[in-house]
Amino acid sequence: MHLELRKIESVSILELSGRFDAYEVGPVVEWINQNMEAFTTRLVINLSGVKFVDSTALATLVQGMKRCRQQQGDLHLCCLQQPVRIIFELTRLDRAIDIFATEREAVETFGD
């Protein structure tokens, strides 16, 4: 799992690549635990480089979304590849987490 972090105005973008599963979820959980409260509550997770997610990865994203929303922020996802999008649709998480086709759309919905 490779993580790349960048910021556009007040929105943090965490770009992931590789498998996002129980074996690789550690760095994302660690980043959320260390940075969520102090660093950002407006988070876009770009999954363009992720071809597989499992239930542990989904739980991590839900946990991150809850933490953001508890602090009056939100978590948006973008750039999901088809196999990943199908998982979100089957689990109905696409109804709980906002998913955008592009990173730009995901960032712009936060406004400023």
Secondary structure as the mmCIF struct_conf table of DSSP 4:
data_model
#
loop_
_struct_conf.conf_type_id
_struct_conf.id
_struct_conf.beg_label_comp_id
_struct_conf.beg_label_asym_id
_struct_conf.beg_label_seq_id
_struct_conf.end_label_comp_id
_struct_conf.end_label_asym_id
_struct_conf.end_label_seq_id
STRN STRN1 HIS A 2 ILE A 8
TURN_TY1_P TURN_TY1_P1 GLU A 9 SER A 10
STRN STRN2 VAL A 11 SER A 17
BEND BEND1 GLY A 18 GLY A 18
STRN STRN3 PHE A 20 PHE A 20
BEND BEND2 ASP A 21 ASP A 21
TURN_TY1_P TURN_TY1_P2 ALA A 22 GLU A 24
HELX_RH_AL_P HELX_RH_AL_P1 GLY A 26 PHE A 39
BEND BEND3 THR A 41 THR A 41
STRN STRN4 ARG A 42 GLY A 49
STRN STRN5 VAL A 53 VAL A 53
HELX_RH_AL_P HELX_RH_AL_P2 SER A 55 GLN A 70
TURN_TY1_P TURN_TY1_P3 GLN A 71 GLN A 72
STRN STRN6 ASP A 74 CYS A 78
HELX_RH_AL_P HELX_RH_AL_P3 GLN A 82 LEU A 90
TURN_TY1_P TURN_TY1_P4 THR A 91 ARG A 92
HELX_RH_3T_P HELX_RH_3T_P1 LEU A 93 ARG A 95
TURN_TY1_P TURN_TY1_P5 ALA A 96 ALA A 96
BEND BEND4 ILE A 97 ILE A 97
STRN STRN7 ASP A 98 PHE A 100
BEND BEND5 ALA A 101 THR A 102
HELX_RH_AL_P HELX_RH_AL_P4 GLU A 103 GLU A 108
TURN_TY1_P TURN_TY1_P6 THR A 109 PHE A 110
#
